[in-house]
Amino acid sequence: MRYGYHCEECEEAIWPATSASELRWLIRREHVAREVAGHTQAGLDTWIMEALDFLTHHGGHSIVLSKRP
Ligand SMILES: [Zn+2]
């Protein structure tokens, strides 16, 4: 099972290489992750950068956690 974010408005999705609980955490703590990202470029996992890019692109849209078999 793979988990990812799905934008209900654009019908686009990403499937970062991480767990559902991490993705759920990031969506709730987006502002914290962005703050960390602003301070360090090297310290963050690739999936976080990927996920933040997606959330930036779909700012204000309805993002849901979704899974694919
Ligand atoms: Zn969107």
N, CA, C, O and the ligand as a Tripos MOL2 file, in Angstrom:
@<TRIPOS>MOLECULE
protein
  277   275    70     0     0
PROTEIN
NO_CHARGES

@<TRIPOS>ATOM
      1 N           0.8390   -1.2000    0.0000 N.3       1 MET1
      2 CA          0.0000    0.0000    0.0000 C.3       1 MET1
      3 C           0.8690    1.2440    0.0000 C.2       1 MET1
      4 O           1.8240    1.3580    0.7680 O.2       1 MET1
      5 N           0.5190    2.1660   -0.8710 N.am      2 ARG2
      6 CA          1.2720    3.4130   -0.9390 C.3       2 ARG2
      7 C           0.3300    4.5720   -0.6370 C.2       2 ARG2
      8 O          -0.8130    4.5950   -1.0940 O.2       2 ARG2
      9 N           0.8240    5.5310    0.1380 N.am      3 TYR3
     10 CA         -0.0160    6.6610    0.5140 C.3       3 TYR3
     11 C           0.4950    7.9420   -0.1200 C.2       3 TYR3
     12 O           1.6840    8.0840   -0.4050 O.2       3 TYR3
     13 N          -0.4220    8.8650   -0.3340 N.am      4 GLY4
     14 CA         -0.0150   10.1230   -0.9360 C.3       4 GLY4
     15 C          -1.0570   11.2010   -0.7270 C.2       4 GLY4
     16 O          -2.0500   11.0090   -0.0250 O.2       4 GLY4
     17 N          -0.8050   12.3530   -1.3620 N.am      5 TYR5
     18 CA         -1.7510   13.4560   -1.3090 C.3       5 TYR5
     19 C          -2.4900   13.5210   -2.6270 C.2       5 TYR5
     20 O          -1.9290   13.2860   -3.6980 O.2       5 TYR5
     21 N          -3.7630   13.8470   -2.5160 N.am      6 HIS6
     22 CA         -4.5890   13.9970   -3.6990 C.3       6 HIS6
     23 C          -5.3020   15.3410   -3.6220 C.2       6 HIS6
     24 O          -5.9490   15.6470   -2.6200 O.2       6 HIS6
     25 N          -5.1870   16.1400   -4.6730 N.am      7 CYS7
     26 CA         -5.9080   17.4050   -4.7310 C.3       7 CYS7
     27 C          -7.2550   17.1590   -5.4000 C.2       7 CYS7
     28 O          -7.3300   16.7620   -6.5620 O.2       7 CYS7
     29 N          -8.3150   17.4040   -4.6350 N.am      8 GLU8
     30 CA         -9.6600   17.1280   -5.1500 C.3       8 GLU8
     31 C         -10.0660   18.1120   -6.2330 C.2       8 GLU8
     32 O         -10.9460   17.8190   -7.0430 O.2       8 GLU8
     33 N          -9.4330   19.2740   -6.2520 N.am      9 GLU9
     34 CA         -9.8250   20.2750   -7.2350 C.3       9 GLU9
     35 C          -9.1290   20.0760   -8.5740 C.2       9 GLU9
     36 O          -9.7310   20.2880   -9.6260 O.2       9 GLU9
     37 N          -7.8620   19.6690   -8.5370 N.am     10 CYS10
     38 CA         -7.0980   19.4890   -9.7820 C.3      10 CYS10
     39 C          -7.0370   18.0290  -10.2230 C.2      10 CYS10
     40 O          -6.5990   17.7240  -11.3320 O.2      10 CYS10
     41 N          -7.4790   17.1350   -9.3500 N.am     11 GLU11
     42 CA         -7.3690   15.7030   -9.6390 C.3      11 GLU11
     43 C          -5.9190   15.2930   -9.8980 C.2      11 GLU11
     44 O          -5.6330   14.4770  -10.7730 O.2      11 GLU11
     45 N          -5.0170   15.8780   -9.1170 N.am     12 GLU12
     46 CA         -3.6070   15.4940   -9.2050 C.3      12 GLU12
     47 C          -3.1840   14.8460   -7.9020 C.2      12 GLU12
     48 O          -3.7360   15.1430   -6.8430 O.2      12 GLU12
     49 N          -2.2070   13.9610   -7.9830 N.am     13 ALA13
     50 CA         -1.7400   13.2820   -6.7770 C.3      13 ALA13
     51 C          -0.2310   13.0940   -6.8220 C.2      13 ALA13
     52 O           0.3780   13.0430   -7.8900 O.2      13 ALA13
     53 N           0.3620   12.9920   -5.6180 N.am     14 ILE14
     54 CA          1.7620   12.5660   -5.5270 C.3      14 ILE14
     55 C           1.8430   11.4280   -4.5310 C.2      14 ILE14
     56 O           0.9920   11.2770   -3.6540 O.2      14 ILE14
     57 N           2.8690   10.6450   -4.6860 N.am     15 TRP15
     58 CA          3.0490    9.4610   -3.8410 C.3      15 TRP15
     59 C           4.4640    9.4550   -3.2860 C.2      15 TRP15
     60 O           5.3130    8.6880   -3.7410 O.2      15 TRP15
     61 N           4.7220   10.3290   -2.2800 N.am     16 PRO16
     62 CA          6.0780   10.3960   -1.7150 C.3      16 PRO16
     63 C           6.4420    9.0830   -1.0270 C.2      16 PRO16
     64 O           5.5700    8.3480   -0.5640 O.2      16 PRO16
     65 N           7.7340    8.8010   -0.9670 N.am     17 ALA17
     66 CA          8.2000    7.5430   -0.3760 C.3      17 ALA17
     67 C           8.2070    7.6360    1.1380 C.2      17 ALA17
     68 O           9.2700    7.7360    1.7510 O.2      17 ALA17
     69 N           7.0290    7.6050    1.7450 N.am     18 THR18
     70 CA          6.9330    7.6450    3.2020 C.3      18 THR18
     71 C           5.6090    7.0380    3.6580 C.2      18 THR18
     72 O           4.7950    6.6090    2.8410 O.2      18 THR18
     73 N           5.4080    7.0100    4.9710 N.am     19 SER19
     74 CA          4.2300    6.3370    5.5230 C.3      19 SER19
     75 C           3.0310    7.2790    5.6380 C.2      19 SER19
     76 O           3.1690    8.4970    5.5290 O.2      19 SER19
     77 N           1.8580    6.6920    5.8570 N.am     20 ALA20
     78 CA          0.6360    7.4730    6.0090 C.3      20 ALA20
     79 C           0.7200    8.4010    7.2200 C.2      20 ALA20
     80 O           0.2460    9.5360    7.1730 O.2      20 ALA20
     81 N           1.3330    7.9090    8.3180 N.am     21 SER21
     82 CA          1.3750    8.7450    9.5220 C.3      21 SER21
     83 C           2.2770    9.9590    9.3140 C.2      21 SER21
     84 O           1.9890   11.0380    9.8310 O.2      21 SER21
     85 N           3.3660    9.7920    8.5630 N.am     22 GLU22
     86 CA          4.2400   10.9290    8.2600 C.3      22 GLU22
     87 C           3.5060   11.9580    7.4050 C.2      22 GLU22
     88 O           3.6340   13.1630    7.6220 O.2      22 GLU22
     89 N           2.7420   11.4740    6.4400 N.am     23 LEU23
     90 CA          2.0070   12.3830    5.5560 C.3      23 LEU23
     91 C           0.9280   13.1330    6.3350 C.2      23 LEU23
     92 O           0.6850   14.3190    6.1120 O.2      23 LEU23
     93 N           0.2870   12.4070    7.2530 N.am     24 ARG24
     94 CA         -0.7440   13.0260    8.0760 C.3      24 ARG24
     95 C          -0.1080   14.0970    8.9690 C.2      24 ARG24
     96 O          -0.6680   15.1770    9.1590 O.2      24 ARG24
     97 N           1.0740   13.7770    9.5120 N.am     25 TRP25
     98 CA          1.7960   14.7230   10.3530 C.3      25 TRP25
     99 C           2.1300   15.9960    9.5690 C.2      25 TRP25
    100 O           1.9320   17.1090   10.0570 O.2      25 TRP25
    101 N           2.6330   15.8170    8.3640 N.am     26 LEU26
    102 CA          3.0780   16.9740    7.5810 C.3      26 LEU26
    103 C           1.9200   17.9150    7.2500 C.2      26 LEU26
    104 O           2.0740   19.1360    7.2730 O.2      26 LEU26
    105 N           0.7570   17.3320    6.9410 N.am     27 ILE27
    106 CA         -0.3820   18.1720    6.5690 C.3      27 ILE27
    107 C          -0.8380   19.0100    7.7720 C.2      27 ILE27
    108 O          -1.2900   20.1440    7.6080 O.2      27 ILE27
    109 N          -0.7140   18.4430    8.9830 N.am     28 ARG28
    110 CA         -1.0930   19.1980   10.1810 C.3      28 ARG28
    111 C          -0.0230   20.1920   10.5910 C.2      28 ARG28
    112 O          -0.3210   21.2360   11.1700 O.2      28 ARG28
    113 N           1.2340   19.8610   10.2860 N.am     29 ARG29
    114 CA          2.3510   20.6810   10.7430 C.3      29 ARG29
    115 C           3.0750   21.3560    9.5880 C.2      29 ARG29
    116 O           4.2870   21.5720    9.6250 O.2      29 ARG29
    117 N           2.3020   21.6790    8.5690 N.am     30 GLU30
    118 CA          2.8970   22.2560    7.3640 C.3      30 GLU30
    119 C           3.7330   23.4990    7.6660 C.2      30 GLU30
    120 O           4.8270   23.6680    7.1270 O.2      30 GLU30
    121 N           3.2020   24.3740    8.5420 N.am     31 HIS31
    122 CA          3.9230   25.6160    8.8250 C.3      31 HIS31
    123 C           5.2520   25.3390    9.5370 C.2      31 HIS31
    124 O           6.2370   26.0440    9.3150 O.2      31 HIS31
    125 N           5.2760   24.3060   10.3970 N.am     32 VAL32
    126 CA          6.5160   23.9410   11.0880 C.3      32 VAL32
    127 C           7.5450   23.4280   10.0750 C.2      32 VAL32
    128 O           8.7110   23.8240   10.1020 O.2      32 VAL32
    129 N           7.1030   22.5590    9.2010 N.am     33 ALA33
    130 CA          8.0020   21.9950    8.1920 C.3      33 ALA33
    131 C           8.5690   23.0850    7.2860 C.2      33 ALA33
    132 O           9.7350   23.0430    6.8930 O.2      33 ALA33
    133 N           7.7230   24.0570    6.9640 N.am     34 ARG34
    134 CA          8.1960   25.1620    6.1080 C.3      34 ARG34
    135 C           9.2550   26.0010    6.8200 C.2      34 ARG34
    136 O          10.2160   26.4700    6.2100 O.2      34 ARG34
    137 N           9.0550   26.1750    8.1160 N.am     35 GLU35
    138 CA         10.0170   26.9400    8.8870 C.3      35 GLU35
    139 C          11.3720   26.2350    8.8990 C.2      35 GLU35
    140 O          12.4120   26.8620    8.6990 O.2      35 GLU35
    141 N          11.3430   24.9250    9.1360 N.am     36 VAL36
    142 CA         12.5670   24.1270    9.1100 C.3      36 VAL36
    143 C          13.2050   24.2000    7.7220 C.2      36 VAL36
    144 O          14.4190   24.3560    7.5930 O.2      36 VAL36
    145 N          12.3800   24.0850    6.7010 N.am     37 ALA37
    146 CA         12.8860   24.1250    5.3230 C.3      37 ALA37
    147 C          13.5620   25.4550    5.0230 C.2      37 ALA37
    148 O          14.5160   25.5150    4.2470 O.2      37 ALA37
    149 N          13.0530   26.5390    5.6520 N.am     38 GLY38
    150 CA         13.6380   27.8500    5.4320 C.3      38 GLY38
    151 C          15.0200   27.9840    6.0420 C.2      38 GLY38
    152 O          15.8400   28.7800    5.5840 O.2      38 GLY38
    153 N          15.2750   27.1800    7.1020 N.am     39 HIS39
    154 CA         16.5540   27.2750    7.7980 C.3      39 HIS39
    155 C          17.6050   26.3300    7.2370 C.2      39 HIS39
    156 O          18.7880   26.6630    7.1740 O.2      39 HIS39
    157 N          17.1610   25.1570    6.8330 N.am     40 THR40
    158 CA         18.1190   24.1940    6.3140 C.3      40 THR40
    159 C          17.6420   23.5800    5.0190 C.2      40 THR40
    160 O          16.5130   23.0980    4.9300 O.2      40 THR40
    161 N          18.4730   23.5950    4.0470 N.am     41 GLN41
    162 CA         18.1270   22.9900    2.7570 C.3      41 GLN41
    163 C          18.5320   21.5210    2.7390 C.2      41 GLN41
    164 O          17.8720   20.6880    2.1190 O.2      41 GLN41
    165 N          19.6290   21.2190    3.4300 N.am     42 ALA42
    166 CA         20.2100   19.8890    3.3160 C.3      42 ALA42
    167 C          19.5890   18.8870    4.2780 C.2      42 ALA42
    168 O          19.6160   17.6810    4.0330 O.2      42 ALA42
    169 N          19.0150   19.4040    5.3990 N.am     43 GLY43
    170 CA         18.5890   18.5040    6.4540 C.3      43 GLY43
    171 C          17.2800   17.7730    6.2390 C.2      43 GLY43
    172 O          16.9610   16.8490    6.9870 O.2      43 GLY43
    173 N          16.5300   18.1590    5.2480 N.am     44 LEU44
    174 CA         15.2010   17.5870    5.0890 C.3      44 LEU44
    175 C          15.1770   16.4130    4.1190 C.2      44 LEU44
    176 O          15.9050   16.3800    3.1270 O.2      44 LEU44
    177 N          14.3220   15.4610    4.4360 N.am     45 ASP45
    178 CA         14.1630   14.3160    3.5560 C.3      45 ASP45
    179 C          13.5480   14.7440    2.2210 C.2      45 ASP45
    180 O          12.8040   15.7210    2.1380 O.2      45 ASP45
    181 N          13.8810   13.9910    1.2030 N.am     46 THR46
    182 CA         13.3770   14.2870   -0.1390 C.3      46 THR46
    183 C          11.8500   14.2990   -0.1850 C.2      46 THR46
    184 O          11.2410   15.1290   -0.8600 O.2      46 THR46
    185 N          11.2460   13.3580    0.5480 N.am     47 TRP47
    186 CA          9.7770   13.2850    0.4870 C.3      47 TRP47
    187 C           9.1300   14.5380    1.0490 C.2      47 TRP47
    188 O           8.0600   14.9450    0.5960 O.2      47 TRP47
    189 N           9.7890   15.1670    2.0570 N.am     48 ILE48
    190 CA          9.2280   16.3860    2.6420 C.3      48 ILE48
    191 C           9.2710   17.5300    1.6310 C.2      48 ILE48
    192 O           8.3030   18.2770    1.4890 O.2      48 ILE48
    193 N          10.3980   17.6640    0.9310 N.am     49 MET49
    194 CA         10.5170   18.7150   -0.0680 C.3      49 MET49
    195 C           9.4800   18.5050   -1.1700 C.2      49 MET49
    196 O           8.8270   19.4430   -1.6280 O.2      49 MET49
    197 N           9.3530   17.2550   -1.5760 N.am     50 GLU50
    198 CA          8.3950   16.8890   -2.6250 C.3      50 GLU50
    199 C           6.9620   17.2380   -2.1800 C.2      50 GLU50
    200 O           6.1820   17.8170   -2.9360 O.2      50 GLU50
    201 N           6.6450   16.8680   -0.9340 N.am     51 ALA51
    202 CA          5.3030   17.0980   -0.4160 C.3      51 ALA51
    203 C           5.0300   18.5890   -0.2480 C.2      51 ALA51
    204 O           3.9310   19.0550   -0.5470 O.2      51 ALA51
    205 N           6.0300   19.3490    0.2330 N.am     52 LEU52
    206 CA          5.8360   20.7950    0.4150 C.3      52 LEU52
    207 C           5.6340   21.4920   -0.9320 C.2      52 LEU52
    208 O           4.8350   22.4220   -1.0440 O.2      52 LEU52
    209 N           6.3630   21.0350   -1.9510 N.am     53 ASP53
    210 CA          6.1810   21.5790   -3.3000 C.3      53 ASP53
    211 C           4.7390   21.3910   -3.7600 C.2      53 ASP53
    212 O           4.1190   22.2930   -4.3230 O.2      53 ASP53
    213 N           4.2300   20.1980   -3.5030 N.am     54 PHE54
    214 CA          2.8550   19.8830   -3.9010 C.3      54 PHE54
    215 C           1.8590   20.7700   -3.1640 C.2      54 PHE54
    216 O           0.9310   21.3170   -3.7610 O.2      54 PHE54
    217 N           2.0710   20.9040   -1.8430 N.am     55 LEU55
    218 CA          1.1620   21.7100   -1.0250 C.3      55 LEU55
    219 C           1.2260   23.1880   -1.4170 C.2      55 LEU55
    220 O           0.2180   23.8920   -1.3570 O.2      55 LEU55
    221 N           2.4100   23.6570   -1.8170 N.am     56 THR56
    222 CA          2.5510   25.0340   -2.2820 C.3      56 THR56
    223 C           1.7750   25.2430   -3.5750 C.2      56 THR56
    224 O           1.0310   26.2110   -3.7300 O.2      56 THR56
    225 N           1.9710   24.3090   -4.4910 N.am     57 HIS57
    226 CA          1.3160   24.3680   -5.7980 C.3      57 HIS57
    227 C          -0.2060   24.3570   -5.6450 C.2      57 HIS57
    228 O          -0.9160   25.0030   -6.4150 O.2      57 HIS57
    229 N          -0.7000   23.6190   -4.6470 N.am     58 HIS58
    230 CA         -2.1470   23.4790   -4.4590 C.3      58 HIS58
    231 C          -2.6250   24.2410   -3.2310 C.2      58 HIS58
    232 O          -3.5730   23.8270   -2.5650 O.2      58 HIS58
    233 N          -1.9650   25.3560   -2.9350 N.am     59 GLY59
    234 CA         -2.3310   26.1650   -1.7820 C.3      59 GLY59
    235 C          -3.7950   26.5860   -1.8100 C.2      59 GLY59
    236 O          -4.2610   27.1340   -2.8080 O.2      59 GLY59
    237 N          -4.5240   26.3370   -0.7260 N.am     60 GLY60
    238 CA         -5.9270   26.7090   -0.6430 C.3      60 GLY60
    239 C          -6.8690   25.6870   -1.2510 C.2      60 GLY60
    240 O          -8.0880   25.8110   -1.1280 O.2      60 GLY60
    241 N          -6.3130   24.6790   -1.9070 N.am     61 HIS61
    242 CA         -7.1600   23.6200   -2.4710 C.3      61 HIS61
    243 C          -7.4720   22.5760   -1.4060 C.2      61 HIS61
    244 O          -6.9090   22.5860   -0.3110 O.2      61 HIS61
    245 N          -8.3710   21.6880   -1.7530 N.am     62 SER62
    246 CA         -8.7580   20.6370   -0.8340 C.3      62 SER62
    247 C          -7.8750   19.4030   -1.0510 C.2      62 SER62
    248 O          -8.0450   18.6590   -2.0180 O.2      62 SER62
    249 N          -6.9180   19.2040   -0.1160 N.am     63 ILE63
    250 CA         -5.9700   18.0960   -0.2270 C.3      63 ILE63
    251 C          -6.3990   16.9730    0.7190 C.2      63 ILE63
    252 O          -6.6320   17.2120    1.9030 O.2      63 ILE63
    253 N          -6.5000   15.7770    0.2070 N.am     64 VAL64
    254 CA         -6.8310   14.6370    1.0640 C.3      64 VAL64
    255 C          -5.7170   13.6040    1.0100 C.2      64 VAL64
    256 O          -4.9770   13.4980    0.0320 O.2      64 VAL64
    257 N          -5.6260   12.8480    2.0960 N.am     65 LEU65
    258 CA         -4.7050   11.7290    2.1270 C.3      65 LEU65
    259 C          -5.3520   10.5900    1.3700 C.2      65 LEU65
    260 O          -6.5100   10.2490    1.6090 O.2      65 LEU65
    261 N          -4.5980   10.0050    0.4570 N.am     66 SER66
    262 CA         -5.2120    8.9820   -0.3570 C.3      66 SER66
    263 C          -4.2730    7.7840   -0.4430 C.2      66 SER66
    264 O          -3.0780    7.9090   -0.1750 O.2      66 SER66
    265 N          -4.7990    6.6470   -0.8090 N.am     67 LYS67
    266 CA         -3.9430    5.4530   -0.8840 C.3      67 LYS67
    267 C          -4.2000    4.7030   -2.1840 C.2      67 LYS67
    268 O          -5.2980    4.7160   -2.7390 O.2      67 LYS67
    269 N          -3.1480    4.0550   -2.6370 N.am     68 ARG68
    270 CA         -3.3110    3.2110   -3.8080 C.3      68 ARG68
    271 C          -2.7380    1.8470   -3.4990 C.2      68 ARG68
    272 O          -1.7460    1.7260   -2.7790 O.2      68 ARG68
    273 N          -3.3580    0.8310   -4.0390 N.am     69 PRO69
    274 CA         -2.9230   -0.5370   -3.7360 C.3      69 PRO69
    275 C          -1.5250   -0.8220   -4.2800 C.2      69 PRO69
    276 O          -1.0100   -1.9270   -4.1100 O.2      69 PRO69
    277 ZN         -4.9820   21.6410   -6.7630 Zn       70 ZN70
@<TRIPOS>BOND
     1     1     2 1
     2     2     3 1
     3     3     4 2
     4     3     5 am
     5     5     6 1
     6     6     7 1
     7     7     8 2
     8     7     9 am
     9     9    10 1
    10    10    11 1
    11    11    12 2
    12    11    13 am
    13    13    14 1
    14    14    15 1
    15    15    16 2
    16    15    17 am
    17    17    18 1
    18    18    19 1
    19    19    20 2
    20    19    21 am
    21    21    22 1
    22    22    23 1
    23    23    24 2
    24    23    25 am
    25    25    26 1
    26    26    27 1
    27    27    28 2
    28    27    29 am
    29    29    30 1
    30    30    31 1
    31    31    32 2
    32    31    33 am
    33    33    34 1
    34    34    35 1
    35    35    36 2
    36    35    37 am
    37    37    38 1
    38    38    39 1
    39    39    40 2
    40    39    41 am
    41    41    42 1
    42    42    43 1
    43    43    44 2
    44    43    45 am
    45    45    46 1
    46    46    47 1
    47    47    48 2
    48    47    49 am
    49    49    50 1
    50    50    51 1
    51    51    52 2
    52    51    53 am
    53    53    54 1
    54    54    55 1
    55    55    56 2
    56    55    57 am
    57    57    58 1
    58    58    59 1
    59    59    60 2
    60    59    61 am
    61    61    62 1
    62    62    63 1
    63    63    64 2
    64    63    65 am
    65    65    66 1
    66    66    67 1
    67    67    68 2
    68    67    69 am
    69    69    70 1
    70    70    71 1
    71    71    72 2
    72    71    73 am
    73    73    74 1
    74    74    75 1
    75    75    76 2
    76    75    77 am
    77    77    78 1
    78    78    79 1
    79    79    80 2
    80    79    81 am
    81    81    82 1
    82    82    83 1
    83    83    84 2
    84    83    85 am
    85    85    86 1
    86    86    87 1
    87    87    88 2
    88    87    89 am
    89    89    90 1
    90    90    91 1
    91    91    92 2
    92    91    93 am
    93    93    94 1
    94    94    95 1
    95    95    96 2
    96    95    97 am
    97    97    98 1
    98    98    99 1
    99    99   100 2
   100    99   101 am
   101   101   102 1
   102   102   103 1
   103   103   104 2
   104   103   105 am
   105   105   106 1
   106   106   107 1
   107   107   108 2
   108   107   109 am
   109   109   110 1
   110   110   111 1
   111   111   112 2
   112   111   113 am
   113   113   114 1
   114   114   115 1
   115   115   116 2
   116   115   117 am
   117   117   118 1
   118   118   119 1
   119   119   120 2
   120   119   121 am
   121   121   122 1
   122   122   123 1
   123   123   124 2
   124   123   125 am
   125   125   126 1
   126   126   127 1
   127   127   128 2
   128   127   129 am
   129   129   130 1
   130   130   131 1
   131   131   132 2
   132   131   133 am
   133   133   134 1
   134   134   135 1
   135   135   136 2
   136   135   137 am
   137   137   138 1
   138   138   139 1
   139   139   140 2
   140   139   141 am
   141   141   142 1
   142   142   143 1
   143   143   144 2
   144   143   145 am
   145   145   146 1
   146   146   147 1
   147   147   148 2
   148   147   149 am
   149   149   150 1
   150   150   151 1
   151   151   152 2
   152   151   153 am
   153   153   154 1
   154   154   155 1
   155   155   156 2
   156   155   157 am
   157   157   158 1
   158   158   159 1
   159   159   160 2
   160   159   161 am
   161   161   162 1
   162   162   163 1
   163   163   164 2
   164   163   165 am
   165   165   166 1
   166   166   167 1
   167   167   168 2
   168   167   169 am
   169   169   170 1
   170   170   171 1
   171   171   172 2
   172   171   173 am
   173   173   174 1
   174   174   175 1
   175   175   176 2
   176   175   177 am
   177   177   178 1
   178   178   179 1
   179   179   180 2
   180   179   181 am
   181   181   182 1
   182   182   183 1
   183   183   184 2
   184   183   185 am
   185   185   186 1
   186   186   187 1
   187   187   188 2
   188   187   189 am
   189   189   190 1
   190   190   191 1
   191   191   192 2
   192   191   193 am
   193   193   194 1
   194   194   195 1
   195   195   196 2
   196   195   197 am
   197   197   198 1
   198   198   199 1
   199   199   200 2
   200   199   201 am
   201   201   202 1
   202   202   203 1
   203   203   204 2
   204   203   205 am
   205   205   206 1
   206   206   207 1
   207   207   208 2
   208   207   209 am
   209   209   210 1
   210   210   211 1
   211   211   212 2
   212   211   213 am
   213   213   214 1
   214   214   215 1
   215   215   216 2
   216   215   217 am
   217   217   218 1
   218   218   219 1
   219   219   220 2
   220   219   221 am
   221   221   222 1
   222   222   223 1
   223   223   224 2
   224   223   225 am
   225   225   226 1
   226   226   227 1
   227   227   228 2
   228   227   229 am
   229   229   230 1
   230   230   231 1
   231   231   232 2
   232   231   233 am
   233   233   234 1
   234   234   235 1
   235   235   236 2
   236   235   237 am
   237   237   238 1
   238   238   239 1
   239   239   240 2
   240   239   241 am
   241   241   242 1
   242   242   243 1
   243   243   244 2
   244   243   245 am
   245   245   246 1
   246   246   247 1
   247   247   248 2
   248   247   249 am
   249   249   250 1
   250   250   251 1
   251   251   252 2
   252   251   253 am
   253   253   254 1
   254   254   255 1
   255   255   256 2
   256   255   257 am
   257   257   258 1
   258   258   259 1
   259   259   260 2
   260   259   261 am
   261   261   262 1
   262   262   263 1
   263   263   264 2
   264   263   265 am
   265   265   266 1
   266   266   267 1
   267   267   268 2
   268   267   269 am
   269   269   270 1
   270   270   271 1
   271   271   272 2
   272   271   273 am
   273   273   274 1
   274   274   275 1
   275   275   276 2
@<TRIPOS>SUBSTRUCTURE
     1 MET1         2 RESIDUE 1 A MET
     2 ARG2         6 RESIDUE 1 A ARG
     3 TYR3        10 RESIDUE 1 A TYR
     4 GLY4        14 RESIDUE 1 A GLY
     5 TYR5        18 RESIDUE 1 A TYR
     6 HIS6        22 RESIDUE 1 A HIS
     7 CYS7        26 RESIDUE 1 A CYS
     8 GLU8        30 RESIDUE 1 A GLU
     9 GLU9        34 RESIDUE 1 A GLU
    10 CYS10       38 RESIDUE 1 A CYS
    11 GLU11       42 RESIDUE 1 A GLU
    12 GLU12       46 RESIDUE 1 A GLU
    13 ALA13       50 RESIDUE 1 A ALA
    14 ILE14       54 RESIDUE 1 A ILE
    15 TRP15       58 RESIDUE 1 A TRP
    16 PRO16       62 RESIDUE 1 A PRO
    17 ALA17       66 RESIDUE 1 A ALA
    18 THR18       70 RESIDUE 1 A THR
    19 SER19       74 RESIDUE 1 A SER
    20 ALA20       78 RESIDUE 1 A ALA
    21 SER21       82 RESIDUE 1 A SER
    22 GLU22       86 RESIDUE 1 A GLU
    23 LEU23       90 RESIDUE 1 A LEU
    24 ARG24       94 RESIDUE 1 A ARG
    25 TRP25       98 RESIDUE 1 A TRP
    26 LEU26      102 RESIDUE 1 A LEU
    27 ILE27      106 RESIDUE 1 A ILE
    28 ARG28      110 RESIDUE 1 A ARG
    29 ARG29      114 RESIDUE 1 A ARG
    30 GLU30      118 RESIDUE 1 A GLU
    31 HIS31      122 RESIDUE 1 A HIS
    32 VAL32      126 RESIDUE 1 A VAL
    33 ALA33      130 RESIDUE 1 A ALA
    34 ARG34      134 RESIDUE 1 A ARG
    35 GLU35      138 RESIDUE 1 A GLU
    36 VAL36      142 RESIDUE 1 A VAL
    37 ALA37      146 RESIDUE 1 A ALA
    38 GLY38      150 RESIDUE 1 A GLY
    39 HIS39      154 RESIDUE 1 A HIS
    40 THR40      158 RESIDUE 1 A THR
    41 GLN41      162 RESIDUE 1 A GLN
    42 ALA42      166 RESIDUE 1 A ALA
    43 GLY43      170 RESIDUE 1 A GLY
    44 LEU44      174 RESIDUE 1 A LEU
    45 ASP45      178 RESIDUE 1 A ASP
    46 THR46      182 RESIDUE 1 A THR
    47 TRP47      186 RESIDUE 1 A TRP
    48 ILE48      190 RESIDUE 1 A ILE
    49 MET49      194 RESIDUE 1 A MET
    50 GLU50      198 RESIDUE 1 A GLU
    51 ALA51      202 RESIDUE 1 A ALA
    52 LEU52      206 RESIDUE 1 A LEU
    53 ASP53      210 RESIDUE 1 A ASP
    54 PHE54      214 RESIDUE 1 A PHE
    55 LEU55      218 RESIDUE 1 A LEU
    56 THR56      222 RESIDUE 1 A THR
    57 HIS57      226 RESIDUE 1 A HIS
    58 HIS58      230 RESIDUE 1 A HIS
    59 GLY59      234 RESIDUE 1 A GLY
    60 GLY60      238 RESIDUE 1 A GLY
    61 HIS61      242 RESIDUE 1 A HIS
    62 SER62      246 RESIDUE 1 A SER
    63 ILE63      250 RESIDUE 1 A ILE
    64 VAL64      254 RESIDUE 1 A VAL
    65 LEU65      258 RESIDUE 1 A LEU
    66 SER66      262 RESIDUE 1 A SER
    67 LYS67      266 RESIDUE 1 A LYS
    68 ARG68      270 RESIDUE 1 A ARG
    69 PRO69      274 RESIDUE 1 A PRO
    70 ZN70       277 GROUP 0 **** ****
